[in-house]
Amino acid sequence: MNARIVFALAGVAVLALVACEADAPDEEEIEVAEEREPVSDNPLLKESTLPYGAPPFDEIEHEHFREALEKGMAAHKAEIEQISGNEERPTFENTVVAMERSGELLAYVQRIFGALAGADTSDTLEETQAEMAPKLSAHRDAIQLDRDLFGRIDYLYQQRDELDLDDESKRLLERYHTDFVRAGAALSDEEQDRLREINSRLAELGAEFSRKVRAEVNDSAVVVEDRDKLAGLSDSEIESAADSAADRDLEGKYVITLQNTSGQPPLSHLENRELRERLHRASLDRGSRGNDYDTTGVVAETIKLRTERANMLGYDNHAEYIIAEQTAGEVSAVNDMLNDLGPVGMRNARQEAEDLQNLIDETEDEPFELASWDWAFYSEKLRQDRYDFSESDIRPYFELDNVLENGVFHSAEQLFGITFEERTDLPVYHETVRVWEVFEEDGTPLGLMYGDFYNRGTKRGGAWMNSYRIQSELIGDDPVVAIHLNVDRPSGADPTLLTWDENTTLFHEFGHAIHGLFSDVTYPRFAGTSVPRDFVEYPSQVYEMWAAEPEVLENYALHYETGERIPEDLLERVKQAEKFNEGFRTTEYLAASFLDQAWHQTDLDDLPDADGVMDFEAEALAAAEMDFDPVPPRYRTPYFNHMMGGYSAGYYSYIWSEVLDADSVEWFHEQGGMTRENGDHFRDTILSTGGSMDAMELYRKFAGREPGVEALLERRGLIDGD
């Protein structure tokens, strides 16, 4: 995730407003105060009176954002002009610290807008996003391409060793200098003009891609008229499909809504093969159907513009531009890792495919060749056969409230001493959103955490964390964070029962949340999750370990009706099955990672137009030897949100971080597991420091060693441990 550059873009939030193009800058001067009717009494323009400065969601209307964003830009512009035009000799305080203090209103409004655009959007928000994205891009460019401002920063940078700065302040100066150079501050006037054009257009394209992907997900939902065809789904899942149909005025029918991944959860249980194929093809074809929501043209233009921009800035391609600022450092390091892991994952996936084909041949009256829409169904059958349990056996032990209270919060209390108290008095943007106040062991308030767990048509797919307020000693704010899942909301008063994956995802997103909550830095630029993209997933992936640790599991894996603990033999079978289907999981992820790199490492002249996008995808997968029909990429190009957004050329980050994660899990076990001493050490060395130090330096400070890949390969069952 990208850190704050000039104004406080918060952590892991996917800022749809910035058109998912978090690196972009644009357009020199910007008219902010156009002659339009202002929105009266705009709550976004007032200081929140709620605890921790929490957003007044009960007062905020979607119509408020346009005015608030424009006034935020105007205020920020005035602040920057004061710094840039200051006739006094540049000092760290009157230039760098002043910039850290600037743009507070704009950053606050952007965080709220970005959060709602992802979690509860509307036509108004999407129209505002489309209109404001290029203006915000121009605003960033007006700052980062300001020669006088860059001159002040460069003056300080050249004498940084003589300024008597503490380590965090020196790093801040260095980061500002790098940000400005990478934004094009050293380019000629003509080059800067072209850069502004590129960034403005990228902002527009990002907004268009986000809108089309969400609309296409809704448009591609599968309508089923015959309930019998839903055989294999639970009664609750069928009722949910009926509710979805009713929401679309399709009474008496059933609608299976899609998630943004290639695979769809119902494929594990749908017995009707024809419907499985319909559902899977609907998923894979999204964005390339030639309809109003086709994104191939957006993708083609975006990649070309990114490549042109990288070339202008002195890089061979966009991947080189991005990876230069990550812990990987060089494109070759990423390629080496992917090329090392790809054959191992594929070898395991092909063996798994043979096992599934054997199962089909043995159990079906009329055997057929395994297809991608069969994989989840027969792998679930094989898992049940090998380990004698099904997903339906597990889910009753993972009721959402119990997982939160006795699993997630319990683990945090044991590790860090923090406690959680639900707040029902604070306004939220949707009736299902909840809020907790977080306290240190001695009762000192730490911050707020929002939880938004259910999917809905106004919410983007996936799971994520964002910040509404970020911690810094300079500004004085305490953290306000939010975590989001996309769990199916049960009908009526039925409990919310999680799959094992959903349970683990909840722990994962909470790992991001405490990264934000534990932030203890001076400058907003380094707050919380403002770390390199290929490091930001590391702390949250480590936190997943506690979902399966015995001392945590025994406290929360309780049957929602009887209160009985999950049986030891069932739990043992679940653990044994953790490495099951890892060839598939690794291969679908790596295929998407290879795609991301192929798009962003290709020379400008070799990139396709819209009509060649899908051919390029096929050729890239074949070149990487990842073209295995039964295992499509986790995301195909037309709906690859990560690649088109803040993870461009960075989707590899998850497995790069998992190398550190797997090694860290070993460290915890070596040091005695879940102890307060270990938790405090992790907090002090990793979670509290944000981006104030080099990421790998932080890791070595925590673990006392360099990470190795063996722990990851053993965890995934891709090699045998000793």
C-alpha positions in Angstrom: 0.0 0.0 0.0 1.3 3.5 -0.7 2.3 5.8 2.1 1.3 9.4 2.4 3.1 11.4 -0.2 2.2 15.0 0.2 -1.0 14.9 2.0 -2.1 12.2 4.4 -3.4 9.3 2.3 -4.0 6.7 4.9 -2.4 3.3 5.0 -4.1 0.4 3.5 -7.3 2.1 2.4 -8.0 1.6 -1.3 -8.7 5.2 -2.3 -11.1 4.8 -5.1 -11.3 8.6 -5.3 -7.7 8.7 -6.4 -8.8 6.4 -9.1 -6.9 3.5 -7.6 -3.8 5.2 -9.1 -2.1 6.1 -5.9 1.2 7.0 -7.5 -0.2 9.5 -10.0 0.4 13.3 -10.1 -1.4 15.9 -12.4 -2.2 19.3 -14.0 -0.5 22.5 -12.9 -3.1 25.1 -11.8 -6.6 24.0 -10.8 -9.7 26.1 -10.4 -11.1 24.9 -7.1 -13.9 27.3 -6.5 -16.2 27.0 -9.5 -19.4 28.9 -9.4 -21.8 26.3 -8.2 -24.3 26.2 -5.4 -22.3 25.3 -2.3 -23.7 22.6 0.0 -25.0 24.3 3.1 -23.8 23.4 6.6 -21.4 20.7 5.3 -20.3 18.5 8.2 -17.1 17.5 6.4 -15.9 21.1 6.7 -16.2 21.1 10.5 -14.1 19.5 13.2 -15.8 16.4 14.3 -17.0 16.6 17.9 -17.2 12.8 18.3 -14.7 10.8 20.3 -11.3 10.5 18.5 -12.7 12.8 15.7 -14.7 9.9 14.3 -16.7 10.7 11.1 -20.2 12.0 11.8 -21.8 9.5 9.4 -25.3 10.4 10.6 -24.8 13.9 9.2 -22.8 13.2 6.1 -24.6 13.0 2.7 -22.9 11.8 -0.4 -23.6 15.2 -1.9 -21.3 16.8 0.6 -18.1 15.4 -0.8 -17.7 17.5 -3.9 -17.7 20.8 -2.0 -15.5 19.4 0.8 -12.9 18.1 -1.6 -12.7 21.3 -3.5 -12.4 23.4 -0.3 -9.9 20.9 1.0 -7.8 21.4 -2.1 -8.1 25.2 -1.9 -7.0 25.2 1.7 -4.1 22.9 0.9 -3.0 24.9 -2.1 -2.9 28.0 0.0 -0.8 26.3 2.7 1.7 25.0 0.1 2.0 28.4 -1.6 3.0 29.8 1.7 5.7 27.2 2.1 6.9 27.5 -1.5 6.9 31.3 -1.5 8.5 31.7 1.9 11.4 34.1 1.4 13.2 32.9 4.5 16.1 30.4 4.1 14.7 26.8 3.9 14.8 25.0 7.2 13.5 21.6 8.1 10.7 23.2 10.2 9.5 25.8 7.7 9.6 23.4 4.8 9.3 19.7 5.6 7.5 19.9 8.9 5.2 22.6 7.4 4.4 20.3 4.6 3.6 17.5 7.0 1.1 19.8 8.7 -0.5 20.9 5.5 -3.5 19.4 3.8 -5.2 18.1 6.9 -8.7 18.9 5.8 -8.2 17.4 2.4 -6.7 14.2 3.9 -9.6 13.9 6.3 -12.2 14.2 3.6 -10.4 11.9 1.2 -10.2 9.1 3.8 -13.9 9.2 4.4 -14.7 9.5 0.7 -12.3 6.6 -0.2 -13.8 4.4 2.6 -17.4 5.0 1.5 -16.6 4.7 -2.2 -15.4 1.2 -1.4 -17.8 0.1 1.3 -21.1 1.8 0.5 -21.0 3.6 -2.8 -23.8 5.3 -4.8 -24.4 6.9 -8.1 -23.6 10.3 -6.5 -20.3 9.0 -5.1 -19.3 7.5 -8.4 -20.1 10.7 -10.3 -18.1 12.7 -7.7 -15.2 10.2 -8.1 -15.2 10.5 -11.8 -15.3 14.3 -11.7 -12.8 14.9 -8.8 -10.2 12.2 -9.7 -8.5 14.3 -12.4 -8.8 17.5 -10.3 -7.1 15.7 -7.4 -4.4 14.4 -9.7 -3.9 18.0 -10.9 -3.7 19.2 -7.4 -1.0 16.7 -6.5 1.0 17.7 -9.6 0.7 21.3 -8.8 2.5 20.5 -5.5 5.0 17.9 -6.6 6.0 19.7 -9.8 6.5 23.0 -8.1 10.1 24.0 -8.8 10.4 26.5 -6.0 9.1 23.9 -3.5 11.4 21.2 -4.8 14.2 23.7 -4.7 13.7 24.1 -0.9 13.5 20.4 -0.4 16.6 19.7 -2.5 18.5 22.5 -0.7 17.8 20.7 2.6 18.5 17.3 1.2 21.9 18.2 -0.1 23.0 19.2 3.5 21.0 16.6 5.4 24.0 15.2 7.2 24.7 18.7 8.7 21.2 19.5 9.9 21.4 17.6 13.2 18.2 15.7 12.5 17.0 12.7 14.5 16.7 9.5 12.5 13.0 9.8 11.8 13.3 13.4 10.7 16.2 12.6 8.4 14.3 9.8 6.8 11.3 12.1 6.3 13.5 14.6 4.4 14.9 11.8 2.3 11.5 10.4 1.5 10.2 13.8 0.5 13.1 14.3 -1.9 12.6 10.8 -3.4 8.8 11.4 -3.7 9.3 14.7 -5.6 12.0 13.2 -7.9 9.8 10.2 -8.7 6.9 12.5 -9.3 8.8 14.4 -12.0 10.0 17.5 -10.2 13.4 17.3 -12.1 11.8 17.0 -15.5 11.8 19.8 -18.2 8.7 22.0 -18.5 7.6 20.2 -21.7 8.0 16.8 -20.0 6.1 18.0 -16.9 3.2 19.2 -19.1 3.0 15.7 -20.7 3.3 14.1 -17.2 0.3 16.2 -16.1 -1.7 14.9 -19.0 -0.8 11.3 -18.3 -1.6 11.6 -14.6 -4.9 13.3 -15.2 -6.0 10.6 -17.7 -4.8 7.8 -15.4 -7.0 9.3 -12.7 -10.0 9.2 -15.0 -9.3 5.7 -16.1 -8.9 4.5 -12.6 -12.3 5.8 -11.7 -13.8 4.3 -14.8 -12.3 0.9 -14.1 -13.6 0.8 -10.5 -17.1 1.8 -11.7 -17.2 -0.7 -14.5 -15.9 -3.6 -12.4 -18.5 -3.1 -9.8 -21.3 -2.7 -12.3 -20.1 -5.8 -14.2 -20.1 -7.9 -11.0 -23.8 -7.0 -10.5 -24.6 -7.4 -14.2 -23.0 -10.9 -14.3 -24.9 -12.3 -11.4 -26.4 -15.7 -12.3 -30.2 -16.0 -12.3 -31.6 -19.5 -11.5 -35.3 -20.3 -11.9 -35.4 -23.8 -10.6 -34.6 -24.3 -6.9 -33.7 -28.0 -7.6 -30.7 -26.7 -9.6 -29.3 -25.3 -6.3 -28.9 -28.7 -4.8 -25.9 -28.9 -2.6 -26.3 -25.4 -1.2 -27.5 -25.0 2.4 -31.0 -23.7 3.1 -29.5 -20.5 4.4 -27.6 -20.0 1.1 -30.7 -20.7 -1.0 -32.7 -18.2 1.1 -29.9 -15.7 0.6 -30.1 -16.3 -3.2 -33.9 -15.8 -3.0 -33.4 -12.5 -1.1 -30.9 -11.4 -3.8 -33.5 -12.1 -6.5 -36.2 -10.3 -4.6 -33.9 -7.3 -4.3 -33.8 -7.3 -8.1 -37.6 -7.7 -8.4 -37.2 -11.3 -9.5 -39.6 -12.8 -7.0 -39.7 -16.6 -7.1 -36.3 -16.9 -8.7 -32.8 -17.1 -7.2 -29.7 -15.0 -7.9 -26.1 -16.1 -7.2 -24.1 -13.0 -6.8 -20.4 -12.9 -7.7 -17.3 -12.1 -5.8 -14.4 -10.5 -7.6 -12.1 -13.5 -7.6 -12.2 -16.0 -10.5 -13.4 -18.8 -8.2 -16.9 -18.5 -6.6 -17.7 -20.0 -3.2 -20.9 -21.9 -4.4 -18.8 -24.0 -6.8 -17.7 -26.1 -3.9 -21.2 -27.4 -3.3 -23.3 -27.0 -6.4 -24.1 -30.5 -7.6 -25.5 -29.3 -11.0 -22.6 -29.3 -13.3 -24.3 -27.2 -15.9 -25.0 -24.5 -13.4 -21.4 -24.7 -12.1 -20.2 -24.1 -15.7 -22.6 -21.2 -16.1 -21.5 -19.6 -12.9 -17.8 -20.1 -13.5 -17.9 -18.8 -17.1 -19.9 -15.7 -15.9 -17.1 -15.1 -13.5 -14.2 -15.6 -16.0 -15.8 -13.6 -18.8 -16.4 -10.4 -16.7 -15.0 -7.3 -18.2 -14.3 -8.8 -21.7 -17.8 -9.3 -23.0 -18.0 -6.2 -25.3 -20.8 -4.7 -23.2 -21.0 -1.3 -21.5 -18.8 -2.6 -18.7 -16.0 -4.0 -20.8 -12.7 -2.9 -19.2 -10.2 -4.1 -21.9 -9.9 -0.6 -23.4 -9.3 0.9 -19.9 -6.7 -1.7 -19.1 -4.8 -1.2 -22.4 -4.7 2.6 -22.1 -3.8 2.5 -18.5 -0.8 0.2 -19.0 0.5 2.2 -21.9 0.3 5.5 -20.0 2.0 3.9 -16.9 4.8 2.7 -19.2 5.2 6.0 -20.9 5.4 7.8 -17.5 8.0 5.3 -16.2 10.1 5.9 -19.3 9.9 9.6 -18.8 11.1 9.2 -15.3 14.1 7.1 -16.3 12.8 3.6 -15.8 12.6 0.8 -18.4 9.0 0.1 -17.3 6.4 0.6 -14.7 7.4 -2.5 -12.7 11.0 -1.1 -12.4 9.5 2.2 -11.3 7.3 0.6 -8.6 9.7 -2.1 -7.3 12.6 0.3 -6.9 10.7 1.6 -3.8 9.8 -1.8 -2.4 11.7 -4.1 -0.1 12.4 -6.3 -3.2 14.4 -3.4 -4.7 14.8 -4.8 -8.2 12.6 -6.4 -10.8 15.1 -9.3 -11.1 14.5 -10.2 -7.4 10.7 -10.5 -8.0 11.2 -12.4 -11.2 13.6 -14.8 -9.5 11.1 -15.5 -6.7 8.2 -16.1 -9.0 10.2 -18.3 -11.3 11.4 -20.3 -8.4 7.9 -20.8 -7.0 6.0 -21.2 -10.2 7.2 -24.7 -11.2 6.8 -26.0 -7.7 3.2 -24.7 -7.5 2.4 -26.0 -10.9 3.8 -29.4 -10.3 1.7 -29.8 -7.2 -1.4 -28.4 -9.0 -1.0 -31.0 -11.8 -0.8 -33.8 -9.2 -3.9 -32.5 -7.5 -5.6 -32.4 -10.9 -4.7 -36.1 -11.5 -6.2 -37.0 -8.1 -9.4 -35.1 -8.9 -9.7 -36.8 -12.3 -9.3 -40.2 -10.7 -12.1 -39.3 -8.3 -14.4 -38.3 -11.3 -13.5 -41.5 -13.1 -14.3 -43.6 -10.0 -17.5 -41.9 -8.9 -19.3 -40.6 -12.0 -21.5 -42.9 -14.1 -20.4 -41.0 -17.1 -16.9 -39.7 -16.4 -15.8 -36.4 -18.0 -12.6 -34.5 -18.2 -11.9 -32.2 -15.2 -12.7 -28.6 -16.0 -12.0 -25.4 -14.0 -15.7 -25.3 -12.8 -15.3 -28.8 -11.4 -12.2 -28.2 -9.3 -13.8 -26.7 -6.2 -16.6 -29.3 -6.2 -14.4 -32.4 -6.5 -11.6 -31.1 -4.3 -14.2 -30.6 -1.5 -15.3 -34.2 -2.1 -11.7 -35.4 -2.0 -11.1 -33.4 1.2 -14.1 -34.9 2.8 -13.0 -38.4 1.8 -9.4 -37.9 3.0 -10.0 -36.0 6.1 -13.6 -36.9 6.8 -15.1 -33.5 7.3 -16.8 -30.9 5.2 -17.2 -27.1 5.5 -20.6 -27.6 7.0 -19.0 -29.6 9.8 -16.7 -26.7 10.7 -18.9 -23.6 10.3 -21.1 -24.1 13.4 -17.9 -23.6 15.5 -17.1 -20.2 14.0 -19.9 -17.9 14.8 -18.9 -14.3 14.0 -19.5 -12.6 17.4 -17.8 -15.5 19.2 -14.8 -15.4 16.9 -14.5 -11.7 17.4 -14.8 -11.7 21.2 -13.2 -14.9 22.2 -10.8 -15.3 19.3 -9.6 -12.1 17.8 -10.0 -9.8 20.8 -8.8 -12.5 23.2 -5.6 -13.1 21.2 -4.9 -9.4 21.2 -5.5 -9.2 25.0 -3.1 -12.1 25.6 -0.4 -10.7 23.3 -0.6 -7.0 24.0 -2.9 -6.4 27.0 -5.4 -4.4 25.0 -9.2 -4.6 25.5 -12.2 -3.8 23.4 -15.5 -2.2 24.4 -18.3 -2.0 21.8 -19.7 1.5 21.2 -23.3 1.6 20.1 -23.5 5.4 20.5 -21.4 6.3 17.5 -23.0 6.9 14.1 -22.2 4.4 11.2 -22.8 4.5 7.5 -24.7 1.2 7.3 -26.9 -0.5 9.9 -24.6 -3.6 10.0 -21.4 -1.7 10.8 -20.1 -1.9 14.4 -17.6 0.1 16.4 -15.3 -0.8 19.2 -13.2 1.5 21.5 -9.7 0.0 22.2 -7.9 0.5 25.5 -4.4 -0.2 26.7 -3.9 -2.5 29.6 -3.9 0.4 32.1 -7.2 1.7 30.7 -5.6 4.4 28.5 -7.7 4.9 25.4 -5.9 3.8 22.2 -8.4 4.4 19.4 -11.5 3.2 17.5 -12.0 0.2 15.3 -15.0 -0.1 12.9 -16.1 -3.5 11.6 -18.0 -3.9 8.3 -18.4 -7.6 7.8 -21.3 -8.3 5.3 -21.4 -8.1 1.5 -23.9 -5.9 -0.4 -24.4 -4.5 -3.8 -22.9 -1.1 -2.9 -19.6 -2.6 -1.6 -16.6 -3.7 -3.5 -15.4 -7.3 -3.3 -12.6 -8.7 -1.1 -11.4 -7.8 2.4 -9.4 -4.7 3.4 -8.6 -2.2 6.2 -8.6 1.6 6.0 -8.0 4.5 8.3 -10.2 7.5 9.1 -7.6 9.1 11.4 -3.9 8.3 11.6 -1.7 8.6 14.6 1.2 11.1 14.8 2.8 13.2 17.5 3.0 16.1 15.2 -0.7 16.4 14.5 -1.9 14.8 17.8 -4.6 12.5 16.3 -5.3 9.0 17.7 -6.0 6.2 15.2 -9.5 5.4 13.9 -9.4 2.3 11.7 -11.8 0.0 10.0 -11.8 -3.6 8.7 -14.0 -5.0 6.0 -15.1 -8.5 4.9 -17.6 -9.7 2.4 -19.4 -12.4 4.4 -23.0 -13.5 3.3 -25.5 -11.9 5.6 -27.8 -14.6 7.0 -31.6 -14.4 6.7 -33.6 -13.2 9.6 -32.1 -14.0 13.0 -29.9 -16.8 11.8 -26.3 -16.6 13.2 -23.4 -15.6 11.0 -21.3 -18.8 10.6 -17.9 -18.4 9.0 -15.9 -20.7 6.8 -12.4 -21.5 7.9 -11.1 -19.1 5.2 -13.4 -16.3 6.4 -12.3 -16.9 9.9 -8.7 -16.6 8.9 -9.4 -13.5 6.9 -10.9 -11.8 9.9 -7.7 -12.4 11.9 -5.7 -11.2 8.9 -7.6 -7.9 8.6 -7.4 -7.4 12.3 -3.6 -7.7 11.9 -3.8 -4.6 9.6 -6.0 -2.9 12.2 -3.5 -3.2 15.0 -0.7 -2.1 12.7 -2.7 1.2 12.5 -3.8 1.3 16.1 -0.3 0.7 17.5 1.4 3.4 15.4 3.8 5.5 17.5 5.6 7.9 15.2 6.2 11.6 15.0 5.2 12.3 11.4 2.0 11.4 9.6 4.0 10.4 6.6 5.2 7.2 8.5 2.0 6.4 10.4 0.7 2.9 10.8 0.6 0.9 7.5 2.6 3.5 5.6 5.3 1.0 4.7 6.4 -0.5 1.4 3.7 -2.4 -0.5 5.5 -5.7 -0.3 5.9 -5.3 3.5 2.4 -4.1 4.5 0.9 -7.6 4.3 3.5 -9.1 6.5 2.2 -8.1 10.0 -1.4 -9.1 9.0 -0.2 -12.4 7.6 1.6 -13.1 10.9 -1.5 -12.4 12.8 -3.3 -15.2 10.9 -1.3 -17.7 12.9 -3.4 -17.0 16.0 -6.5 -18.3 14.3 -5.1 -21.8 14.5 -3.0 -21.7 17.7 -4.4 -24.2 20.3 -4.5 -21.7 23.1 -6.7 -19.4 21.0 -8.8 -22.0 19.2 -9.9 -23.7 22.5 -11.2 -20.3 23.6 -13.3 -19.5 20.6 -14.0 -22.6 18.4 -17.3 -23.3 20.2 -20.5 -24.6 18.7 -22.9 -21.7 18.4 -25.9 -23.8 19.8 -24.4 -26.1 22.4 -21.3 -24.2 23.4 -19.2 -27.3 23.0 -15.6 -27.0 21.9 -14.7 -28.2 18.4 -13.9 -31.9 18.8 -10.2 -32.7 19.0 -10.4 -35.3 16.2 -12.2 -32.8 13.9 -9.7 -30.1 14.7 -6.8 -32.4 14.0 -8.3 -33.3 10.6 -8.8 -29.6 9.8 -5.1 -29.0 10.6 -4.0 -32.0 8.5 -6.1 -30.6 5.7 -4.5 -27.2 5.8 -2.0 -28.1 3.1 -4.6 -29.8 1.0 -5.2 -28.1 -2.4 -2.1 -25.9 -1.9 -0.9 -26.5 -5.4 -4.1 -25.0 -6.7 -4.0 -22.0 -4.3 -0.4 -21.3 -5.0 -0.8 -21.6 -8.8 -3.8 -19.4 -9.1 -2.1 -16.7 -7.1 1.2 -17.0 -8.9 -0.6 -16.9 -12.3 -2.1 -13.5 -11.4 1.3 -12.3 -10.1 3.0 -13.3 -13.4 0.2 -11.5 -15.3 0.8 -8.3 -13.3 4.5 -8.4 -14.0 4.0 -9.2 -17.7 1.8 -6.2 -18.2 4.2 -3.9 -16.4 7.5 -5.2 -17.7 6.5 -5.0 -21.4 8.0 -2.4 -23.6 5.6 0.4 -24.8 5.7 -0.7 -28.5 4.8 -4.2 -27.6 1.7 -3.5 -25.5 -1.7 -4.3 -27.1 -4.7 -2.2 -27.8 -8.1 -3.2 -26.4 -8.8 -6.0 -28.8 -5.5 -7.7 -28.0 -5.8 -7.6 -24.2 -7.1 -11.2 -23.8 -4.5 -12.6 -26.3 -1.8 -10.8 -24.4 -3.0 -12.5 -21.2 -3.0 -15.9 -22.8 0.5 -15.4 -24.2 1.9 -14.1 -20.9 0.5 -17.2 -19.0 1.9 -19.5 -21.6 5.4 -17.8 -21.5 5.4 -18.2 -17.7 4.2 -21.9 -18.1 1.2 -21.0 -15.9 -1.4 -21.8 -18.6 -3.2 -24.7 -17.0 -6.9 -24.6 -17.9 -8.3 -26.3 -14.7 -6.6 -23.5 -12.7 -7.3 -20.0 -14.0 -5.6 -17.0 -12.5 -7.1 -15.8 -9.2 -7.9 -12.6 -11.1 -8.1 -12.2 -14.9 -6.9 -9.0 -16.4 -10.3 -7.3 -16.9 -11.3 -7.5 -13.2 -7.8 -7.4 -11.6 -8.5 -4.6 -9.1 -5.1 -5.0 -7.5 -3.2 -4.6 -10.8 -5.2 -1.6 -11.8 -5.1 0.0 -8.4 -2.6 0.4 -5.5 -0.9 -3.0 -6.2 0.1 -2.3 -9.8 3.3 -4.3 -10.4 3.0 -5.3 -6.7 0.6 -8.3 -6.5 3.7 -10.4 -5.8 3.7 -8.6 -2.4 1.5 -11.2 -0.7 3.9 -14.1 -1.2 6.9 -11.9 -0.7 5.5 -10.9 2.7 4.5 -14.5 3.4 8.2 -15.5 3.3 8.7 -13.1 6.2 5.5 -14.2 7.8 6.3 -18.0 7.7 9.8 -17.2 9.2 8.2 -15.1 11.9 5.7 -17.8 12.9 8.7 -20.1 13.4 10.2 -17.3 15.6 7.1 -17.1 17.8 7.1 -20.9 18.3 10.8 -20.9 19.1 10.3 -18.2 21.7 7.4 -19.8 23.4 4.4 -18.8 21.3 1.6 -16.6 22.7 3.3 -14.7 25.5 3.0 -11.1 26.5 6.8 -10.7 26.1 6.6 -11.9 22.5 3.6 -9.7 21.7 5.3 -6.6 23.1 8.5 -7.4 21.1 6.5 -7.6 17.9 4.6 -4.4 18.8 7.8 -2.5 19.6 9.9 -3.6 16.6 7.2 -3.9 13.8 3.8 -2.7 14.6 4.5 0.7 16.3 7.3 1.9 13.9 5.3 2.3 10.7 7.5 3.5 7.9 9.9 5.4 10.1 12.7 2.9 9.4 13.7 0.7 6.5 11.3 -2.3 6.4 14.0 -5.1 6.2 15.9 -3.4 9.0 12.7 -3.6 11.1 12.4 -7.3 10.3 16.0 -8.0 11.3 15.4 -6.0 14.5 12.4 -8.2 15.3 13.7 -11.7 14.3 17.4 -11.2 14.7 18.1 -13.0 11.4 17.5 -12.9 7.7 14.4 -14.7 6.5 14.5 -17.9 4.5 12.0 -19.4 2.0 12.0 -22.9 3.4 9.4 -22.2 6.1 7.0 -20.9 3.5 7.4 -23.9 1.2 6.9 -26.3 4.1 3.9 -24.5 5.3 2.2 -24.7 1.9 3.1 -28.4 1.6 5.2 -27.7 -1.5 8.2 -29.4 -0.1 8.5 -32.0 2.7 9.9 -30.7 6.0 12.7 -32.7 7.7 
